[in-house]
């Protein structure tokens, strides 16, 4: 049986994850826009791609650390989880016997 738990996460933690998510998505959107331009400056594209990679790695590590700190220790049978930034709500789906 799958059970869903809901928790509220601290503002500082959520703001940190949201900021990294924003940086990743903004670089991704910019790269998408630049890739549609036939005369894009290659150095400019490479600069934003490098920034995208850097923020992606930081965000991915932050999510993994968050999962270990807030989820895995308390809910070892977690199936998936979702963090909603605007209300700081963490929804965790857990497989229970």
C-alpha positions in Angstrom: 0.0 0.0 0.0 1.2 3.5 -0.8 0.8 6.2 1.9 1.4 9.9 1.3 2.9 12.1 4.0 3.0 15.9 3.9 5.5 18.0 5.8 6.3 21.7 5.8 10.0 22.5 5.2 11.8 25.5 6.5 11.9 28.7 4.5 15.7 28.9 4.2 16.0 25.4 2.8 13.1 25.9 0.3 14.5 29.3 -0.8 17.9 27.8 -1.4 16.5 25.0 -3.6 14.1 27.4 -5.4 17.0 29.8 -6.2 19.1 26.9 -7.7 16.1 25.7 -9.6 15.5 29.2 -11.0 19.2 29.5 -12.1 19.0 26.1 -13.9 15.7 26.9 -15.7 16.7 30.4 -16.7 20.0 29.1 -18.3 18.1 26.4 -20.0 15.5 28.8 -21.4 18.3 31.1 -22.6 20.1 28.3 -24.3 16.9 27.2 -26.0 16.4 30.8 -27.2 20.0 31.1 -28.4 20.0 27.7 -30.2 17.2 29.0 -32.4 19.3 31.9 -33.7 21.3 31.1 -36.8 23.9 33.7 -36.0 24.5 33.0 -32.3 27.9 33.9 -30.9 29.6 30.6 -30.1 31.5 32.1 -27.1 28.3 33.5 -25.6 26.5 30.1 -26.1 29.5 28.3 -24.5 29.5 30.7 -21.5 25.8 30.1 -20.8 26.1 26.4 -21.3 29.0 26.3 -18.8 26.9 28.2 -16.3 24.0 25.9 -17.0 26.1 22.9 -16.2 27.5 24.4 -13.1 24.1 25.3 -11.7 22.6 21.9 -12.8 25.3 20.1 -10.8 24.8 22.3 -7.7 21.0 21.9 -7.9 21.3 18.1 -8.4 23.6 17.8 -5.4 21.4 20.0 -3.3 18.3 17.9 -4.1 20.2 14.7 -3.2 21.4 16.2 0.1 17.8 17.4 0.8 16.4 13.9 0.0 19.0 12.3 2.3 18.5 14.8 5.1 14.7 15.2 5.1 13.3 12.1 3.5 15.5 8.9 3.4 16.3 8.8 7.1 12.6 9.2 8.2 11.0 7.3 5.2 13.4 4.6 3.9 10.7 3.1 1.7 10.1 6.3 -0.2 8.8 5.9 -3.8 8.9 9.5 -4.8 8.6 13.0 -3.4 7.7 16.5 -4.5 8.5 19.9 -3.0 6.2 22.8 -3.8 8.1 26.0 -3.3 5.3 28.5 -2.8 3.9 26.8 0.2 7.0 24.9 1.3 5.0 21.6 1.2 6.9 18.4 0.9 4.7 15.5 -0.3 6.3 12.0 0.1 4.9 8.8 -1.2 6.0 5.7 0.7 5.5 2.0 0.2 4.1 0.5 3.4 3.4 -3.1 4.1 
